[in-house]
Amino acid sequence: MRVGTRANLGMALLAAMLSAGCSGDGQADKPAQGPNAGESPSGTPVLFRFEQFTGAPLVEGGEITLRSLEGKVVLLDLFGTWCSPCRRSIPLIVSLHQRFSGKDLEVVGLAYERTSDEAQAREKVKAFREEFSIPYTLALGPDQAWQELAVKAQAEGVVPTLLLIDRQGIARYMLQGLKPGEEAVLAEQIEKLLAEPAVPVPR
């Protein structure tokens, strides 16, 4: 399902959703390679490091930053509570969170809602957490994440989009759309990144 950024939510987003439908559903998993892509020791694509997207407001208040997650493997789920494919993918993501619990995997959901009212968006995501018993971190997704994904990974504005970031903060693998069975592919990529040694992050 396609999304717009908060700057053009409103009617533009509604029109895009009505015309595009659930375009995130059924897409094949594929590694997205940006202009600076190369090969890592584990063989997964090296994509890019986020520069403009540095953090996001947590649903419960406060902020989560990418720098605070360095040293861990991060699974980012860009989703919307209104998106049917996203709702179907949540149990798969929860199962991955449980499978890798205690193994240096941090799962973070970035919610893109159909409202520019931040308080209303928070309430929607909180209700969504309760409905699906989501145990991992949820935040409101910033526009910068989509902007950089579009430029650096040629990503379409489709939710759900899942992105794996390695221990050094480098985006390494992307899925647009997640169907039952595809979580095995994602788990394989997570295992590869977890097996890589933690090294100092260049500044």
RATA-V817432 format. One record per backbone hydrogen bond with DSSP energy under -0.5 kcal/mol. CO is the residue of the C=O (numbers start at 0). NH is the residue of the N-H. Records with the same first field share a line. If there is no record, write none. Layout:
CO = NH ; NH
//
This chain:
0 = 158
4 = 7
5 = 8
7 = 12
8 = 11 ; 12
9 = 13
10 = 14
11 = 15
12 = 16
13 = 17
14 = 18
15 = 19
16 = 20
20 = 1 ; 22
21 = 24
23 = 26
30 = 32
31 = 33
33 = 36
37 = 45
39 = 42
43 = 39
44 = 46
45 = 37
47 = 170
51 = 53
53 = 65 ; 66
55 = 63
56 = 139
57 = 60
61 = 57
63 = 55
64 = 68
65 = 68 ; 69
66 = 69
68 = 71
72 = 105
73 = 75 ; 164
74 = 107
75 = 77 ; 162
76 = 78 ; 109
77 = 159 ; 160
78 = 111
79 = 82
81 = 83
82 = 86
83 = 87
84 = 88
85 = 89
86 = 90
88 = 91 ; 92
89 = 93
90 = 94
91 = 95
92 = 96
93 = 97
94 = 98
95 = 99
97 = 100
99 = 102 ; 104
103 = 72 ; 105
104 = 106
105 = 74
106 = 136
107 = 76 ; 109
108 = 110 ; 138
109 = 78
110 = 112 ; 140
112 = 114
115 = 117
116 = 120
117 = 121
118 = 122
119 = 123
120 = 124
121 = 125
122 = 126
123 = 127
124 = 128
125 = 129
126 = 130
127 = 131
128 = 132 ; 133
129 = 132
136 = 108
137 = 58
138 = 110 ; 140
141 = 144 ; 145
142 = 145 ; 146
143 = 147
144 = 148
145 = 149
146 = 150
147 = 151
148 = 152 ; 154
149 = 153
155 = 157
156 = 2
159 = 176
160 = 77
161 = 174
162 = 75
163 = 171 ; 172
164 = 73
165 = 168
166 = 70
168 = 49 ; 170
169 = 165
170 = 46 ; 47
172 = 163
173 = 29
174 = 161 ; 176
178 = 181
180 = 183
181 = 185
182 = 186
183 = 187
184 = 188
185 = 189
186 = 190
187 = 191
188 = 192
189 = 193
190 = 194
191 = 195
192 = 195
199 = 201
//
